[in-house]
């Protein structure tokens, strides 16, 4: 069973509007992903909700006039992944710089 | 950092409200591209010692900074005692309270070397996913104690049970892989229970790998927080008695006073942003208090199993893995 599903009811609205359901995810992924996807120029609306606090489910809504919602979601996830990669590289670089300076001073 | 002068988005802290710059749209109109993110991101390590790690994360959205904080608290795994088999407990502390206390003991074992228990796992667990300990303590009266002695340390033996009494029971080949000091309790002076002669504890403890969202005992950090960088500017010269009054309105070391008894901003970084200045009418308009909206000062204190910088990196990797898993799922459809 996958952790990603689609909510029914958007079949008439074209491929641009979808609500995705993430299981076992919460505000951590939802809000981070939302801030990225909401800032794509072709996205009209992006928002997320956790319908019930005791259900480990995240409803993630994307509406676009141009692209398929699933493609936008994929691009958002890829961008967030790239963001993580860059943060890791930058942090490791700064950490080794910091340690090198510390060794010099002692 | 002064060499790369950025346009700093400020949040002004006025007496009765928090205000943004008139031309500041709160990053909402930005277009996100990964290249612009790479251009804006800056990290600088400020402090890394026994007390914890402090670093600046500059140029990110609040949701990203908050995601990293949340991940460190609840999605980075660590090892903790999950099951307590009580063979004998004649102390006055109840079984369930004792079991809860054991669960909260911080263990030094590196969670990256262990696997999660799955639903198929047996009760006993394997050497890859389980650490076992025993706690066998019996309190006795000291024979050599005189009648006139009243100090418990002199008349009782083992009347205080400490985390140092915990003994590791290696499973399978664990003894060849780990040393006792690498898996034991981080502190050996945590008081677990107090006993009296005749009281006895005989427990077997099973530690597994888990996540902070399941129980706080699995959280690898004591605290992981961020705050925005404060910025204080003086609008006019403040000198004499008022300079000392101004100094007393801020955290120690924030406002300095030079030889002419004139106040200057020495280091705004460690101000608590109390806004005490606004209590004094004569200082009210002399200062502008603000915070830099995209400059996050992270401070991470580890429980002890992992170094704080490792915890941050692990947190970012967890987010990356989450993304990867969903991308793979989309692609496979």
Boltz contact constraints between the chains, C-beta under 6 A:
constraints:
  - contact:
      token1: [A, 2]
      token2: [B, 329]
      max_distance: 6.0
  - contact:
      token1: [A, 4]
      token2: [B, 326]
      max_distance: 6.0
  - contact:
      token1: [A, 4]
      token2: [B, 329]
      max_distance: 6.0
  - contact:
      token1: [A, 28]
      token2: [B, 67]
      max_distance: 6.0
  - contact:
      token1: [A, 28]
      token2: [B, 70]
      max_distance: 6.0
  - contact:
      token1: [A, 28]
      token2: [B, 71]
      max_distance: 6.0
  - contact:
      token1: [A, 29]
      token2: [B, 322]
      max_distance: 6.0
  - contact:
      token1: [A, 31]
      token2: [B, 63]
      max_distance: 6.0
  - contact:
      token1: [A, 32]
      token2: [B, 63]
      max_distance: 6.0
  - contact:
      token1: [A, 32]
      token2: [B, 64]
      max_distance: 6.0
  - contact:
      token1: [A, 32]
      token2: [B, 67]
      max_distance: 6.0
  - contact:
      token1: [A, 35]
      token2: [B, 61]
      max_distance: 6.0
  - contact:
      token1: [A, 35]
      token2: [B, 63]
      max_distance: 6.0
  - contact:
      token1: [A, 36]
      token2: [B, 32]
      max_distance: 6.0
  - contact:
      token1: [A, 39]
      token2: [B, 30]
      max_distance: 6.0
  - contact:
      token1: [A, 39]
      token2: [B, 31]
      max_distance: 6.0
  - contact:
      token1: [A, 39]
      token2: [B, 32]
      max_distance: 6.0
  - contact:
      token1: [A, 41]
      token2: [B, 31]
      max_distance: 6.0
  - contact:
      token1: [A, 74]
      token2: [B, 330]
      max_distance: 6.0
  - contact:
      token1: [A, 77]
      token2: [B, 323]
      max_distance: 6.0
  - contact:
      token1: [A, 77]
      token2: [B, 326]
      max_distance: 6.0
  - contact:
      token1: [A, 77]
      token2: [B, 327]
      max_distance: 6.0
  - contact:
      token1: [A, 79]
      token2: [B, 34]
      max_distance: 6.0
  - contact:
      token1: [A, 80]
      token2: [B, 323]
      max_distance: 6.0
  - contact:
      token1: [A, 81]
      token2: [B, 320]
      max_distance: 6.0
  - contact:
      token1: [A, 81]
      token2: [B, 323]
      max_distance: 6.0
  - contact:
      token1: [A, 82]
      token2: [B, 34]
      max_distance: 6.0
  - contact:
      token1: [A, 83]
      token2: [B, 37]
      max_distance: 6.0
  - contact:
      token1: [A, 84]
      token2: [B, 316]
      max_distance: 6.0
  - contact:
      token1: [A, 84]
      token2: [B, 319]
      max_distance: 6.0
  - contact:
      token1: [A, 84]
      token2: [B, 320]
      max_distance: 6.0
  - contact:
      token1: [A, 86]
      token2: [B, 38]
      max_distance: 6.0
  - contact:
      token1: [A, 87]
      token2: [B, 316]
      max_distance: 6.0
  - contact:
      token1: [A, 88]
      token2: [B, 316]
      max_distance: 6.0
  - contact:
      token1: [A, 90]
      token2: [B, 43]
      max_distance: 6.0
  - contact:
      token1: [A, 91]
      token2: [B, 43]
      max_distance: 6.0
  - contact:
      token1: [A, 94]
      token2: [B, 43]
      max_distance: 6.0
  - contact:
      token1: [A, 94]
      token2: [B, 45]
      max_distance: 6.0
  - contact:
      token1: [A, 95]
      token2: [B, 45]
      max_distance: 6.0
  - contact:
      token1: [A, 95]
      token2: [B, 309]
      max_distance: 6.0
  - contact:
      token1: [A, 98]
      token2: [B, 45]
      max_distance: 6.0
